[in-house]
Amino acid sequence: MSVHVVVGSGPIGSSIAQLHAERGEQVRMITRSGSGPSHPLIERVAADASDARRLTELTQDAATLYNCANPKYTDWTKLWFPLNDAMIAAAKAAGAVYVLTGNLYVYGPRADGRMTEQSPMAAVGRKGQVRIKMWQDALASGLRTVEVRGSDYIGAGAVGVFSSVLLPAITSGRAAWAPGDPDLPHSFTYTGDQARTMVTLAHDERAWGQAWHTPTVPAISIRTLADRYCELVGKPKLTIHKLPRFVMRTAGLVHPMSRELAEMDYQFYAPFRLDSSHTERTFGLRPTPIEVGIRETADDAKAIAARTM
């Protein structure tokens, strides 16, 4: 019996595993710690996914291999290529479909802020170039492969500008210092839609050999997102200040994470719109209303707070 192998147990990987398990399909989830959702059909394995030999052993009966890994942000150039190479080798040995969790870094800054699957991969920053090479290497391998690209995530466990900048300020009752202009349109992708789209496209040969955009609701501003969240949880509207651009760039001279964030700050100084119409038309998928992701984020924050009391 074939299985679906998922590398990484973050919100995307966990959702993919649960989607397959709910269909009665066997899942093998691989992480360094052996973490992941608890389900009779989900086997959790502790292993280093960059070890090509070990990963090939664990993937020998796989129908699909999902790359949902999330290496340390400051070490992408060191960590991503061994991971991607190992997954390509494992998928090739198994004859599995290789599915990558993609993002919009590959496009780099765009004057109009609108990104489609036909937009050129013109990233000049390190992280964008890493993602370009990963996708090019997957295509060059001859595998049946697909990449699904989402924007900033919203939903339980999502990591992005909302979880790292807005939510802590809302929780503490203080003002937030946001990068860029909080009133510009910015796309937010629901983690559930990312997982659902990856599973759907993994099993549709029309998708293979191409990159697709996750169905995503029309862009809203960071301020609007914060207002909707505060209204939902009964909190006062969040005061958002614009963080001067030089602050993060200056901090980056001595602080590695600040340097990495400064490299990507262009996403917040111009409109940042993901166009998912091609995916929606081709596969009949639709984005989940953003209120679902906001509610899920709020419920998750409440549960975390209860556990720490």
SVG drawing of the C-alpha trace seen along z (x, -y; Angstrom):
<svg xmlns="http://www.w3.org/2000/svg" viewBox="-16 -56 43 58">
<polyline fill="none" stroke="black" stroke-width="0.4" points="0.0,0.0 1.4,-3.4 1.7,-6.2 1.9,-10.0 5.1,-11.3 5.2,-14.7 8.4,-16.4 7.7,-19.0 4.9,-19.3 4.1,-23.0 0.5,-24.2 0.8,-23.3 2.4,-19.8 0.0,-18.9 -3.0,-20.0 -1.9,-17.9 -1.4,-14.9 -4.8,-15.3 -6.5,-15.7 -5.1,-12.4 -5.8,-10.6 -9.4,-11.8 -9.6,-10.1 -8.5,-6.9 -5.0,-7.1 -1.7,-6.3 0.6,-9.2 4.3,-9.1 5.4,-12.5 9.1,-13.1 10.6,-15.7 13.8,-15.9 11.7,-15.6 9.1,-13.1 6.3,-15.6 3.0,-15.9 -0.7,-15.3 -1.9,-12.3 -4.0,-10.0 -4.1,-6.2 -3.2,-6.7 -0.3,-9.1 3.0,-7.6 5.5,-10.1 9.2,-9.4 12.2,-11.3 14.8,-11.7 17.0,-14.2 15.3,-14.8 18.6,-16.1 20.0,-12.6 19.2,-11.4 19.8,-7.7 17.6,-7.7 14.9,-9.7 14.9,-7.4 14.4,-4.4 11.4,-6.2 9.9,-7.2 10.3,-3.9 6.6,-3.2 5.5,-6.8 2.9,-8.0 3.6,-11.6 6.3,-13.5 5.4,-16.9 8.1,-19.4 6.7,-21.3 10.0,-21.8 10.8,-25.1 14.6,-25.5 16.0,-28.3 15.4,-31.6 18.9,-32.9 20.4,-29.7 18.5,-29.2 21.5,-29.2 23.1,-26.5 20.1,-24.3 17.6,-24.4 19.7,-22.8 20.6,-19.6 17.0,-19.2 15.7,-19.8 18.3,-17.6 17.5,-14.8 13.8,-15.0 14.3,-15.0 16.5,-11.9 13.9,-10.2 11.0,-11.0 12.8,-9.8 13.7,-6.5 10.1,-6.0 8.5,-7.3 6.6,-9.7 5.1,-13.1 7.2,-15.8 5.1,-18.7 6.8,-21.9 5.3,-24.5 6.3,-27.7 6.1,-31.4 6.3,-34.7 9.9,-35.4 10.8,-34.1 9.3,-37.2 11.2,-39.9 9.9,-43.5 7.3,-44.4 6.3,-47.9 2.6,-47.2 2.7,-44.6 0.7,-42.0 2.0,-38.5 0.7,-35.8 2.2,-32.4 3.4,-34.1 5.4,-36.8 9.1,-36.4 11.2,-34.9 13.3,-38.0 14.3,-37.9 17.7,-39.4 17.8,-38.7 19.4,-35.6 16.2,-34.0 14.4,-34.5 17.3,-33.1 17.3,-30.0 13.7,-29.4 14.2,-29.9 17.0,-27.3 15.0,-24.8 12.1,-24.9 14.5,-24.8 16.3,-21.8 13.0,-20.0 12.0,-20.7 15.3,-19.6 15.2,-16.3 12.5,-14.8 10.2,-14.2 6.4,-14.7 6.5,-17.8 4.5,-20.8 5.0,-23.9 2.1,-25.8 2.9,-29.4 1.1,-31.3 1.5,-34.7 1.7,-35.7 -0.2,-33.1 -3.2,-33.5 -4.6,-30.6 -3.6,-28.6 0.1,-28.2 0.8,-30.5 4.0,-32.5 4.0,-35.9 3.6,-39.6 0.3,-39.1 1.7,-36.5 5.0,-38.2 4.1,-41.9 0.4,-42.5 -0.8,-39.6 1.8,-40.2 0.8,-43.9 -2.9,-43.1 -2.4,-40.6 -0.4,-43.0 -2.6,-46.0 0.3,-48.1 0.9,-49.8 2.5,-47.8 5.5,-49.0 4.8,-47.5 7.3,-47.4 6.3,-49.5 2.9,-51.1 0.1,-49.3 -2.5,-50.8 -1.3,-49.2 -3.1,-46.2 -1.3,-42.9 -2.4,-39.3 -2.9,-36.9 -3.3,-33.2 -5.2,-30.9 -3.1,-27.9 -6.0,-25.5 -6.2,-26.7 -2.5,-26.1 -2.7,-22.5 -5.9,-21.8 -4.5,-23.1 -1.2,-21.1 -3.2,-17.9 -5.5,-18.6 -2.7,-19.5 -0.5,-16.6 -3.1,-14.2 -4.0,-16.1 -1.6,-15.6 -2.6,-18.9 -0.7,-20.6 2.6,-18.7 5.6,-20.6 4.2,-24.0 4.0,-26.4 0.6,-27.5 -0.8,-30.1 -2.9,-29.1 -6.5,-30.5 -6.3,-33.7 -8.9,-36.3 -8.4,-39.8 -5.7,-41.8 -6.5,-43.9 -4.3,-46.2 -2.4,-45.1 -4.5,-47.7 -7.8,-46.2 -6.7,-42.7 -5.8,-44.0 -9.2,-45.8 -11.1,-42.7 -9.2,-40.6 -9.8,-43.1 -13.5,-43.3 -13.8,-39.5 -12.1,-39.1 -13.6,-42.3 -10.4,-44.2 -9.9,-48.0 -8.5,-48.8 -4.8,-48.4 -2.6,-51.5 -0.1,-50.8 3.0,-52.9 5.2,-52.8 8.7,-51.4 11.3,-53.6 13.0,-51.6 16.5,-52.4 15.8,-50.8 15.7,-47.2 18.5,-47.7 20.7,-49.3 19.9,-46.5 20.8,-44.0 24.4,-45.1 24.7,-43.2 21.6,-41.1 21.2,-38.2 17.4,-37.9 17.0,-41.7 19.2,-41.4 17.1,-38.7 13.9,-40.5 15.3,-43.7 16.0,-41.9 12.3,-41.1 10.9,-44.4 10.0,-45.4 6.8,-43.4 5.5,-46.1 6.5,-49.3 4.4,-48.7 1.1,-46.8 1.7,-43.1 -1.0,-41.2 -1.2,-37.5 -3.4,-36.7 -4.8,-33.2 -7.3,-33.3 -5.5,-30.8 -5.5,-28.1 -9.2,-28.9 -10.3,-28.6 -8.3,-25.5 -9.1,-23.4 -12.4,-24.9 -10.9,-25.9 -12.0,-28.9 -10.4,-30.7 -11.8,-30.4 -13.2,-33.7 -10.5,-35.4 -12.8,-35.5 -12.2,-31.7 -8.4,-32.2 -8.9,-35.1 -11.2,-33.1 -8.8,-30.1 -5.9,-32.4 -7.9,-33.8 -8.9,-30.4 -5.3,-29.2 -4.1,-32.3 -6.7,-31.7 -5.7,-28.1 -2.0,-29.0 -2.8,-31.6 -4.8,-29.1 -1.9,-26.6 0.6,-29.2 -1.6,-30.4"/>
</svg>
